[in-house]
Amino acid sequence: MLLSLVSVIVALWVSWAHGQGSRRKCGRPPTINNGDITTFPSANYAPGDSVQYRCQAYYKLQGNRILTCRDGEWSEPPKCLEACVTSEEMMEKHNIQLRWRQNKKLYIESDDTVEFTCRPGYRAKSPHSAFRVTCRAGKLTYPTCE
């Protein structure tokens, strides 16, 4: 009888101690490049509290925008992927222009595509498939005409 009472007490204590470990607070959430926390900041956060992120203009959020405090640690923060910018200078260098727009400059979110065509009087040097370009974290590969 005494042995089973001791076993119950030990089991309860272990359960209580384990529960205390999962109640650790989190400090300030991590900052992310080119992004901001949209919720009101606090010095520390209770387990289960969450914060929300957003990216600055022209940046694309990758990952979960909501971070949650669990056992003193924040969940994995998102990333803000850089946009691509077409410039008149780069298009002139490659003798190309935007296919569907008359803009001289265009912001393209990461993973979005843009189409180019040769400027009047020029012919494609790059393969036809190269004229449909996908922005990859701020990088564009321009096709060339001659």
N, C-alpha and C positions, 0 to 999 in steps of 0.2 A: 504494500500500500504506500509506504513512504517513497519507494523507488518510483512508482508511477506518479506521485505528486511532484517529485523532483523533476521528472521528465516533462510534465505539463508546464511547470514553472520555467524550465529552460527553454522549451518550445515557445512559450509566450514571450520571453525575453528576447530570443533570437528574432521572432516576428516583429516585435516592437523596434529593435535595433535596426533591422533591415528597413522598416518603414521610415525611420529617422534619416537614414542615408539617402533615401529617395526624395527627401524634402529640402535638400540643399538649394539655396538661392543662387541665382546667376548674377554676375556683374553686368556691366554695360555690354550690349550686343556688339558684334564686330562691325567695323565700317567696311564698305565695299567701294571699290574704285568706280567713279562716275555714277554713283547711286546715293540715295538718301533714305533715312528711316522716316516714315510718314506718321508714326505714332508718337505720342508725347514721351520724351525721354525720362528715365528714372535712374537713380544711383544703383539700385538692385531690383531684381525681379523674382517673384515667387515661382515655385514649380507650377507649370501649366500656363504661365503668362506668355504672351507672344508679342512680337513686333512685326511691322510690315514695311517692306522696302519698295522703292520705285527707282527706275533709272532716269537719268537726266535726258533731255531732249535728244532724239536721234539714236539713243542707245537702246538695245533690246535686252530685256531681262531673260536670263537663262537659269532655270532652277525654280525652286519654290519661293514665292515672294514673302511668305510668312515663316518666321523662325519662332520656335517654341523652346522655353526653358525646361530642361529635364535633368534632374539629378545634378544640378550645378553646372550644366553644360548647355550651350546653345546648339540647336540643330544646324545642319549645313547651310551656310549663307549662299544666296544666289550670286550670279555674276552679271555685269552689264557689258554686253558685247558692243564693240565700237562699230559705228556706221561707216559706210564707204561714201566718199564724196567724189563725184566726177567733176573735173575742172576743164575749162575751155583750153587751157594750156596743154593738158595731157591728150585731149581729143585732137587738137591741132597737130601735136607731135606724131600721132598715129593715123592722121588723116581720116578720122571718123567723126560721127555725130550721133546723138541719141536718135533712135529709130522713131519713137512715138511722141516725142516732145521737142519743143523748140528751145527748152531751157539751155543755158550755158553752164549751169551748175545744178547738180541733183544729189540729194542725200538718199542713200539706200540703206535700209536696215540690214543687219547681218542675216544671212540666209535668204534674202530677197534677191530677185534677178532683175537685170536691166538689159535692154537690147540696143545694140549699136548697128549702124549701117555706114557704108563708105560715104565720104563727102562727094558731092557732084564732081565728076571728072576723074575719080580714083577707082581702082579695082581692088578687090579683096586679095590680100597676101596670106592672111590667116585662113584656116578652114572655116567653112560656113558655120559649124557648130560653135566656134569661138566667139561669134557675135552675140550670143546669149550668155551673159556673164552673171555669176552668183557672187554676192558679197560674202566674204568669209572673215569675220572679226576685223573689219577695217581694211581688208585687202581686196583689190580688184585686179584682174589680169585683162589688160586691154588687147583687143584684136588690132591688127594692122592692115592698112590699105596703102597701095602705092600708085 
